[in-house]
């Protein structure tokens, strides 16, 4: 049963793991649940995570407007172990990707859908809505062009 029921892992990476990457994590989880895709796990980390913090209030609010409740979330610091356990790593910007690309399977949102996702940290709710919508589109492209190429953990040939 080589690979059967082996979960694949998507890891979203941003700077502090309080705004963009948690939004991407919750958006993708929601989309996968609605599509009944169960063989992918989704998580997020920060290159300089604010460990001990939580998701930003505006990120939480922007997700709530999209019908996604954030029950609990704690920022995590990116480690080599987490990178190594991930099937695909998606950074928010090309610069973040360049910092990690020697780790393998590292891409950025620009690779997925043609644009970077700027950090909305400290901005008003409208900036977070724009970020949420950009990440939602990126998640749709990720599902279409990558995630659905696997079925029950096996790559479709």
Buried (B, 14 or more C-beta within 10 A) or exposed (E): EEEEEBEBBBBBBBBBBBBBBBBBBBBBBBBBEEEEBEBBBBBBBBBEBBEEBBBBEBBBBBBEEBEBEBEEBEBBEBEEEBBEEBBBBBBBBBEBBEBBBEEEBBBBBBBBBEEBBBBBBEBEBEBBBBBBEBBBBBBBBBBEEBBEEBEEBBEEE
